[in-house]
Amino acid sequence: MNGGNSNLIERIKDIVGADNVLTGDEAMAPHLGDWRGRYRGAARCVVRPASTAAVAAVVRECAAAAAPIVPQGGNTSLCGAATPSPAGDAVIVDLCRLNRVRSIDPANNTAIVEAGCVLHVLHEAAAQAGRLFPLSLAAEGSCQIGGNLSTNAGGVQVLRYGNCRELTLGLEVVLASGEIWDGLRVLRKDNTGYDLKQLFIGAEGTLGIITAAAFKLFPLPRDTATAWLAIDSPATAVRLLADLQTRFGAALTACELVSDLALALVRRHIPGVQATVPASPWHLLIELSGGGEDGDLRAALAAFLAPALESDDIGDAVLAQSTEQARRLWALRENIGAAEKCEGLSIKHDIAVPISRLAEFLERADRLLHARFPDIRIVAFGHIGDGNLHYNQSKSTAADSAAFLASQPDVDRLVHDLVHELGGSISAEHGIGQLKRQELRRYKSPVEIETMRAIKRVLDPLGLMNPGKVL
C-alpha cells in the first residue's frame, strides 16, 4: 500500500509538478474538513492541476491505481460533499488553478469559464462586457463554478433567472475513465440526442469532474429598486409575492423571507452591518431590476407599497434611496449564514415546498419541533420566491447546540416527513453529500434510486468518483 501510494504520488507529480501536490496533514489540513466543521477526512494527497488535460491525466493514474477521487473547489459545501472519507485512500483534485474566464461573447450573451473560477470573478468579467451573470450567493467571494454546478446552486435570483441548470448551455467534463467530454456548446437550441450535461449538474462529482462550463449571460440592469418590508407572517409574505408578480412580472428579481431571530443573529455577530430596519416578527427583502430609466422602478415600487402600508399588510418599509443603502440591506440577508456559524453548530435544512404550502410548512414544523424539543431555537430564512427555505435548529449556547446534534435523526424525521407530505424536496440547492445520503433513500422511490445507481455504474464502473456521496 505505502509503496503503491508513493508511486502514485510520484506519477502525479510528474503530471502537475511537485509544488502542486500537497502531502502531509499540515499541508492538506484546509482540504480535509468541511466549511461547517462537521466532517473531517484524510487523503493520500491534494493535487492542483492547471489544465483539463492535466486533470484527465491525473484521473487516469488514479483509475489505474484504484484510488478514489474527490473533486474540490471552494470547499464551501454545507453537506460534506467535498470532504474525503477518513480512510485516507483518496486523491483530492483541487481545481483552484483552473480559474480562467476563457471567453465572453456579448453578442451571443454567453461566457465560457473554468471550474475553479470564483463566482465573483465571473460576475466582474461579465459586468466589464456590459453583461450580467445572475447566479448570486452569500459565498460568491469564495465558492467556485465547479462547486456551483455540482450542487445545482440557486441563490437569490432564481425567481427570475433560474438555477444553475437553467443557466448552463454546455460543459467540459473529465470522465472516470480519464476521457474528456467536450460539450462546451453555446447554443440555446441543440436537439441532438440526450442532454448529457444535465447528468453532471447536481451530481456532486460522483459521475465525473466538471472542468469548464458555458453559461448564459444577460444585459446588465440599468435600473433597480430594493426594499425591506416588516410583515407579520409568512402567509402575508406569500400573498405579497403574488401581488408583486402580478404587478411587476419578470422585473421581480428576488424575494427573500427573513425571521426576526435570523436578523438578530446578524446584529449580534456581524458588527459591520449598519442598515436600520423596523422591528417585526418577519421581514421580506425584495428587489426589482430592469432596463428602464434610473429611478423608474423605485417610483413604481413606492406606488405599490403605499396601499399595502395603509392596509396593514406591511407594518413598515425601507425603500433604498441609493446603491449603497441597497447594499446594506442585502448585507443583512447575506450574512445570516456567517452569523449562524458564530453561534456554533446547528442542524440545517435546505428544503423546498410549493410556495402555496410554505406558510403551512412553517406553522406545522415549528409546532412539531417545539413540542418535541421545548427549548429549541429555529432560524428560518430563504428564497420564498421559489419555495426554498433554510430552516435551521440549535440551542441557545454553543455547548448545548453541539450536544443537540445527537438529536439530528429525530429532527430530520419531523422536518423531512412534513416536507415530503407537502410535495417538497429535502434538498433545494445545497446537495446531498454525506449529510443526506440516507435520507435520500427514504424519500426517493426504489425506481429512482436504482436508475441513479445504473447511471453511476455506467459512467463510473470502478466507483472511484467521490465515493460515499449522494448514493
C-alpha positions as CSV (number, residue, x, y, z in Angstrom):
1,M,0.0,0.0,0.0
2,N,2.6,2.5,1.0
3,G,4.8,1.7,-2.0
4,G,1.8,1.9,-4.3
5,N,0.8,5.2,-2.7
6,S,4.3,6.6,-3.1
7,N,4.4,5.5,-6.8
8,L,1.0,7.1,-7.5
9,I,2.0,10.4,-5.9
10,E,5.3,10.4,-7.9
11,R,3.4,9.8,-11.1
12,I,1.0,12.6,-10.3
13,K,4.0,14.9,-9.5
14,D,5.3,14.2,-13.0
15,I,2.0,15.5,-14.4
16,V,1.4,18.7,-12.4
17,G,4.8,19.4,-10.8
18,A,5.9,18.6,-7.2
19,D,4.9,22.1,-6.0
20,N,1.3,21.3,-6.9
21,V,1.0,18.0,-5.0
22,L,0.4,18.5,-1.2
23,T,1.1,15.7,1.2
24,G,1.2,15.6,5.0
25,D,-1.6,16.5,7.4
26,E,-0.5,20.1,7.9
27,A,-0.3,20.9,4.2
28,M,-3.6,19.2,3.4
29,A,-5.4,20.4,6.5
30,P,-7.6,23.1,4.8
31,H,-8.8,20.4,2.3
32,L,-9.7,17.7,4.8
33,G,-12.7,19.4,6.6
34,D,-15.9,21.0,5.5
35,W,-17.0,24.6,5.9
36,R,-19.3,23.9,8.8
37,G,-16.8,21.8,10.8
38,R,-18.9,18.7,10.9
39,Y,-16.8,16.4,8.8
40,R,-13.1,15.5,8.8
41,G,-11.4,13.1,6.5
42,A,-7.9,12.0,5.3
43,A,-6.3,11.7,1.9
44,R,-3.2,10.4,0.1
45,C,-2.5,13.9,-1.4
46,V,-4.1,17.1,-2.8
47,V,-3.3,17.7,-6.4
48,R,-3.8,21.1,-8.1
49,P,-3.8,20.6,-11.9
50,A,-3.9,23.7,-14.1
51,S,-5.5,22.3,-17.3
52,T,-8.2,20.0,-18.3
53,A,-5.6,17.7,-19.9
54,A,-3.8,17.5,-16.6
55,V,-7.0,16.6,-14.8
56,A,-7.6,13.9,-17.3
57,A,-4.0,12.5,-16.8
58,V,-4.4,12.5,-13.0
59,V,-7.8,10.7,-13.3
60,R,-6.2,8.0,-15.5
61,E,-3.4,7.5,-13.0
62,C,-5.9,7.2,-10.1
63,A,-8.1,4.8,-12.1
64,A,-5.0,2.6,-12.8
65,A,-4.2,2.6,-9.1
66,A,-7.9,2.2,-8.0
67,A,-7.6,5.4,-5.9
68,P,-10.8,7.2,-5.1
69,I,-11.0,10.8,-6.4
70,V,-12.6,13.7,-4.5
71,P,-13.1,16.8,-6.6
72,Q,-12.9,20.1,-4.7
73,G,-13.4,23.7,-5.4
74,G,-14.0,26.5,-2.9
75,N,-14.8,23.8,-0.3
76,T,-18.0,25.7,0.8
77,S,-20.2,22.6,0.8
78,L,-22.8,22.5,3.6
79,C,-23.4,18.8,3.2
80,G,-19.8,17.4,3.4
81,A,-19.8,16.7,-0.4
82,A,-16.2,17.8,-0.9
83,T,-14.7,16.1,2.2
84,P,-12.9,12.8,1.8
85,S,-13.6,9.8,4.0
86,P,-11.4,9.0,7.0
87,A,-9.9,6.0,5.1
88,G,-7.1,8.2,3.7
89,D,-7.0,6.5,0.3
90,A,-8.5,9.3,-1.8
91,V,-6.8,11.8,-4.0
92,I,-8.3,15.3,-3.7
93,V,-8.3,17.1,-7.0
94,D,-8.4,20.8,-6.2
95,L,-9.5,22.8,-9.2
96,C,-8.3,26.2,-7.9
97,R,-5.8,26.6,-10.7
98,L,-8.4,26.1,-13.5
99,N,-9.6,29.6,-12.8
100,R,-9.8,31.4,-16.2
101,V,-12.7,33.1,-17.8
102,R,-11.9,31.7,-21.2
103,S,-14.3,33.9,-23.2
104,I,-17.1,36.4,-23.0
105,D,-19.3,36.8,-26.1
106,P,-21.6,39.8,-25.6
107,A,-23.4,39.3,-28.9
108,N,-24.3,35.7,-28.1
109,N,-24.8,36.6,-24.4
110,T,-22.5,33.7,-23.3
111,A,-19.4,33.0,-21.2
112,I,-17.1,30.1,-21.1
113,V,-15.4,29.7,-17.7
114,E,-13.3,27.1,-15.9
115,A,-14.5,25.2,-12.9
116,G,-12.0,26.8,-10.4
117,C,-13.1,30.4,-11.2
118,V,-14.5,32.1,-8.2
119,L,-18.1,33.1,-8.8
120,H,-17.5,36.8,-8.0
121,V,-14.7,36.9,-10.7
122,L,-17.2,35.8,-13.3
123,H,-19.6,38.5,-12.1
124,E,-16.9,41.1,-12.7
125,A,-15.8,39.8,-16.0
126,A,-19.4,39.8,-17.3
127,A,-20.0,43.3,-16.0
128,Q,-16.9,44.6,-17.8
129,A,-18.6,43.4,-21.0
130,G,-21.9,45.0,-20.1
131,R,-23.5,41.7,-19.1
132,L,-24.9,40.0,-16.0
133,F,-24.2,36.5,-14.8
134,P,-27.2,36.3,-12.3
135,L,-26.1,33.4,-10.1
136,S,-25.8,35.2,-6.7
137,L,-24.9,33.5,-3.4
138,A,-23.7,34.7,0.0
139,A,-20.5,32.7,-0.6
140,E,-19.8,34.2,-4.0
141,G,-16.5,35.6,-2.9
142,S,-15.1,32.1,-2.2
143,C,-17.3,29.5,-3.9
144,Q,-16.2,28.2,-7.3
145,I,-18.1,27.5,-10.5
146,G,-17.4,23.8,-10.4
147,G,-19.0,23.5,-6.9
148,N,-21.9,25.7,-8.0
149,L,-22.6,23.3,-10.9
150,S,-22.1,20.2,-8.8
151,T,-24.8,21.2,-6.4
152,N,-27.0,22.9,-8.9
153,A,-26.7,26.1,-6.9
154,G,-29.7,28.5,-6.8
155,G,-29.3,31.7,-4.8
156,V,-31.3,34.8,-4.6
157,Q,-32.2,35.4,-8.2
158,V,-33.6,32.0,-9.2
159,L,-37.0,33.7,-9.2
160,R,-36.2,35.5,-12.4
161,Y,-33.2,33.7,-14.0
162,G,-33.3,30.1,-12.7
163,N,-30.8,27.9,-11.1
164,C,-27.5,26.5,-12.5
165,R,-29.3,24.0,-14.7
166,E,-31.2,26.8,-16.4
167,L,-28.1,29.0,-16.8
168,T,-25.9,26.3,-18.3
169,L,-25.6,25.8,-22.0
170,G,-22.7,23.3,-22.1
171,L,-20.0,21.6,-20.1
172,E,-16.5,20.2,-20.4
173,V,-16.1,17.1,-18.2
174,V,-13.3,14.6,-17.4
175,L,-15.0,11.2,-17.1
176,A,-14.0,8.5,-14.7
177,S,-12.0,6.8,-17.5
178,G,-9.9,9.9,-17.9
179,E,-11.5,10.7,-21.2
180,I,-12.5,14.3,-21.9
181,W,-16.1,15.1,-23.0
182,D,-16.1,18.4,-24.8
183,G,-19.7,19.6,-24.6
184,L,-18.9,23.3,-24.4
185,R,-21.7,24.3,-26.8
186,V,-23.1,27.9,-26.6
187,L,-26.4,27.2,-28.3
188,R,-29.8,27.8,-27.0
189,K,-31.2,25.1,-29.2
190,D,-29.4,21.8,-29.7
191,N,-31.7,18.9,-30.0
192,T,-29.2,16.2,-31.0
193,G,-29.9,13.4,-28.6
194,Y,-29.6,13.1,-24.8
195,D,-28.8,16.3,-22.9
196,L,-25.7,14.8,-21.2
197,K,-24.7,18.0,-19.3
198,Q,-27.7,17.6,-17.0
199,L,-26.3,14.3,-15.7
200,F,-23.3,16.1,-14.2
201,I,-25.1,19.2,-12.9
202,G,-26.1,18.4,-9.4
203,A,-24.2,15.1,-9.3
204,E,-21.6,16.4,-6.8
205,G,-18.6,15.0,-8.6
206,T,-19.9,11.4,-8.4
207,L,-20.0,10.9,-12.2
208,G,-17.1,13.0,-13.5
209,I,-15.1,16.2,-12.9
210,I,-16.5,19.3,-14.5
211,T,-13.6,21.4,-15.7
212,A,-15.4,24.2,-17.6
213,A,-18.9,25.5,-18.4
214,A,-20.7,27.6,-21.0
215,F,-23.2,29.9,-19.4
216,K,-26.0,32.3,-20.4
217,L,-25.4,36.0,-19.8
218,F,-28.0,38.8,-19.7
219,P,-28.0,42.5,-20.3
220,L,-26.9,44.5,-17.2
221,P,-29.9,46.1,-15.5
222,R,-30.0,49.8,-15.8
223,D,-32.5,50.3,-13.0
224,T,-33.0,48.6,-9.7
225,A,-35.3,49.0,-6.7
226,T,-34.7,47.4,-3.3
227,A,-37.0,47.4,-0.3
228,W,-37.1,45.8,3.2
229,L,-40.6,45.2,4.5
230,A,-41.7,44.5,8.0
231,I,-44.5,41.9,7.9
232,D,-46.5,39.8,10.4
233,S,-46.3,36.3,9.0
234,P,-45.1,34.0,6.1
235,A,-48.7,33.9,4.9
236,T,-48.5,37.7,4.3
237,A,-45.2,37.2,2.5
238,V,-46.8,34.7,0.1
239,R,-49.7,37.0,-0.6
240,L,-47.3,39.9,-1.2
241,L,-45.2,37.8,-3.5
242,A,-48.3,37.0,-5.7
243,D,-49.2,40.7,-5.8
244,L,-45.6,41.7,-6.7
245,Q,-45.5,39.1,-9.5
246,T,-48.9,40.3,-10.8
247,R,-47.7,44.0,-10.8
248,F,-44.1,43.6,-11.9
249,G,-43.8,40.3,-13.7
250,A,-40.2,39.4,-14.7
251,A,-38.9,42.6,-13.2
252,L,-39.2,41.0,-9.7
253,T,-35.7,39.6,-9.4
254,A,-35.6,38.5,-5.7
255,C,-38.0,37.9,-2.8
256,E,-36.3,36.8,0.4
257,L,-38.0,35.9,3.7
258,V,-36.1,36.6,7.0
259,S,-37.3,35.7,10.5
260,D,-36.7,38.1,13.4
261,L,-34.3,35.6,15.0
262,A,-32.2,35.3,11.9
263,L,-31.9,39.1,11.8
264,A,-31.0,39.2,15.5
265,L,-28.1,36.8,14.9
266,V,-26.7,39.1,12.2
267,R,-27.0,42.1,14.5
268,R,-25.2,40.2,17.2
269,H,-22.2,38.8,15.3
270,I,-21.7,41.0,12.2
271,P,-20.9,44.4,13.6
272,G,-20.1,46.0,10.3
273,V,-23.8,45.6,9.1
274,Q,-25.3,49.1,9.8
275,A,-28.6,49.1,7.9
276,T,-31.6,50.1,10.1
277,V,-34.8,48.2,9.6
278,P,-38.0,48.2,11.6
279,A,-38.6,45.6,14.3
280,S,-41.0,42.8,13.2
281,P,-41.6,39.1,13.6
282,W,-40.9,38.6,9.9
283,H,-39.2,40.5,7.1
284,L,-39.3,40.5,3.3
285,L,-36.4,41.7,1.2
286,I,-37.5,42.4,-2.4
287,E,-35.6,43.6,-5.5
288,L,-36.8,44.7,-8.9
289,S,-34.5,45.2,-11.9
290,G,-35.0,46.2,-15.5
291,G,-33.8,48.2,-18.4
292,G,-35.7,51.4,-17.9
293,E,-34.5,54.8,-16.7
294,D,-32.8,55.1,-13.3
295,G,-35.4,55.7,-10.6
296,D,-38.4,54.4,-12.6
297,L,-38.6,51.1,-10.7
298,R,-38.2,52.8,-7.3
299,A,-41.1,55.1,-8.0
300,A,-43.2,52.2,-9.2
301,L,-42.3,50.2,-6.1
302,A,-43.1,53.1,-3.8
303,A,-46.5,53.4,-5.5
304,F,-47.1,49.6,-5.0
305,L,-46.1,49.8,-1.3
306,A,-48.3,52.8,-0.4
307,P,-51.7,51.0,-0.3
308,A,-50.1,47.9,1.3
309,L,-48.9,50.0,4.1
310,E,-52.3,51.6,4.6
311,S,-54.0,48.1,4.6
312,D,-51.6,46.8,7.3
313,D,-50.2,44.1,5.0
314,I,-46.9,45.8,5.6
315,G,-46.1,47.2,9.1
316,D,-43.3,49.4,7.8
317,A,-40.9,49.6,4.9
318,V,-37.5,50.8,4.0
319,L,-37.1,51.7,0.3
320,A,-33.4,52.1,-0.6
321,Q,-32.6,55.5,-2.0
322,S,-29.1,54.6,-3.2
323,T,-27.0,51.7,-4.3
324,E,-25.1,51.8,-1.0
325,Q,-28.3,51.7,1.0
326,A,-29.5,48.7,-1.1
327,R,-26.1,47.0,-0.5
328,R,-26.5,47.4,3.3
329,L,-30.0,45.9,3.2
330,W,-28.7,42.9,1.3
331,A,-25.9,42.5,3.8
332,L,-28.4,41.8,6.5
333,R,-29.7,38.8,4.4
334,E,-26.4,37.6,3.1
335,N,-24.7,37.4,6.5
336,I,-27.2,35.1,8.1
337,G,-25.1,32.0,7.4
338,A,-21.9,33.6,8.8
339,A,-23.8,34.8,11.9
340,E,-25.2,31.3,12.5
341,K,-21.7,29.8,12.2
342,C,-20.6,32.2,15.0
343,E,-23.2,30.6,17.3
344,G,-21.7,27.1,16.8
345,L,-23.1,24.0,15.1
346,S,-26.7,23.7,14.2
347,I,-29.0,21.3,12.4
348,K,-29.5,22.7,8.9
349,H,-32.3,22.0,6.4
350,D,-32.3,23.3,2.9
351,I,-35.8,22.4,1.8
352,A,-38.3,23.4,-0.9
353,V,-42.0,23.2,-0.8
354,P,-44.7,24.6,-3.2
355,I,-45.0,28.3,-2.5
356,S,-48.7,27.8,-1.7
357,R,-47.7,25.4,1.2
358,L,-44.8,27.4,2.6
359,A,-46.7,29.2,5.4
360,E,-48.3,25.8,6.3
361,F,-44.9,24.2,6.5
362,L,-43.5,26.8,8.8
363,E,-46.5,26.7,11.1
364,R,-46.7,22.9,11.4
365,A,-42.9,22.3,11.5
366,D,-42.5,24.9,14.3
367,R,-45.3,23.4,16.3
368,L,-43.9,19.8,15.9
369,L,-40.4,20.8,16.8
370,H,-41.3,22.9,19.8
371,A,-43.5,20.1,21.1
372,R,-40.6,17.6,20.8
373,F,-37.8,19.9,21.9
374,P,-39.3,22.7,24.1
375,D,-36.1,24.8,24.3
376,I,-35.3,24.6,20.6
377,R,-34.3,27.7,18.6
378,I,-35.4,27.9,15.0
379,V,-33.8,30.2,12.4
380,A,-35.8,30.4,9.2
381,F,-34.9,32.4,6.1
382,G,-34.7,31.9,2.4
383,H,-35.9,32.3,-1.1
384,I,-39.6,32.5,-0.8
385,G,-39.9,33.4,-4.5
386,D,-39.0,29.8,-5.4
387,G,-40.2,28.0,-2.3
388,N,-36.7,27.3,-0.9
389,L,-36.3,27.8,2.8
390,H,-33.2,27.4,5.0
391,Y,-34.8,26.0,8.2
392,N,-32.2,25.5,10.9
393,Q,-32.3,24.4,14.6
394,S,-30.0,24.9,17.5
395,K,-29.9,25.7,21.2
396,S,-29.1,29.0,22.9
397,T,-25.5,28.1,23.7
398,A,-22.7,26.6,21.5
399,A,-22.2,23.8,24.0
400,D,-25.9,22.9,24.1
401,S,-26.0,23.1,20.3
402,A,-23.1,20.7,19.9
403,A,-24.9,18.2,22.2
404,F,-28.2,18.8,20.3
405,L,-26.6,17.4,17.1
406,A,-27.3,13.9,18.5
407,S,-31.0,14.7,18.0
408,Q,-30.5,15.3,14.3
409,P,-32.1,12.0,13.2
410,D,-35.3,12.9,15.1
411,V,-35.3,16.5,13.9
412,D,-34.7,15.4,10.3
413,R,-37.6,12.9,10.5
414,L,-40.0,15.5,11.7
415,V,-38.9,18.1,9.2
416,H,-38.4,15.9,6.1
417,D,-41.5,13.8,6.6
418,L,-43.6,17.0,6.6
419,V,-41.7,18.3,3.6
420,H,-42.4,15.1,1.7
421,E,-46.1,15.2,2.8
422,L,-46.4,18.7,1.3
423,G,-44.9,17.6,-2.0
424,G,-41.5,19.2,-1.3
425,S,-37.8,18.3,-1.5
426,I,-35.3,17.7,1.2
427,S,-32.5,19.4,-0.8
428,A,-33.2,22.5,-2.8
429,E,-29.7,23.9,-3.5
430,H,-27.1,22.5,-1.1
431,G,-27.0,19.0,-2.5
432,I,-26.9,15.6,-0.7
433,G,-23.2,15.0,0.1
434,Q,-22.7,12.8,3.1
435,L,-25.3,14.6,5.2
436,K,-28.5,13.5,3.4
437,R,-27.4,10.3,1.7
438,Q,-29.5,8.0,3.9
439,E,-32.4,10.5,3.8
440,L,-32.4,10.3,0.0
441,R,-33.2,6.6,0.1
442,R,-36.2,7.3,2.3
443,Y,-37.8,9.8,0.1
444,K,-36.8,8.7,-3.4
445,S,-38.6,5.8,-4.9
446,P,-36.8,2.5,-5.5
447,V,-37.1,3.1,-9.2
448,E,-35.4,6.5,-8.9
449,I,-32.6,5.2,-6.7
450,E,-31.9,2.2,-9.0
451,T,-31.9,4.4,-12.1
452,M,-29.4,6.7,-10.4
453,R,-27.2,3.7,-9.5
454,A,-27.4,2.4,-13.0
455,I,-26.1,5.7,-14.4
456,K,-23.4,5.7,-11.8
457,R,-22.3,2.1,-12.8
458,V,-22.1,3.1,-16.5
459,L,-20.2,6.3,-16.0
460,D,-18.0,5.2,-13.0
461,P,-17.8,1.4,-13.1
462,L,-15.0,1.3,-10.5
463,G,-16.9,3.6,-8.1
464,L,-13.9,5.9,-7.7
465,M,-15.6,9.3,-8.3
466,N,-16.3,11.0,-4.9
467,P,-17.4,7.7,-3.3
468,G,-19.8,7.9,-0.3
469,K,-21.6,11.0,-1.6
470,V,-25.2,11.1,-2.8
471,L,-25.6,7.3,-3.2
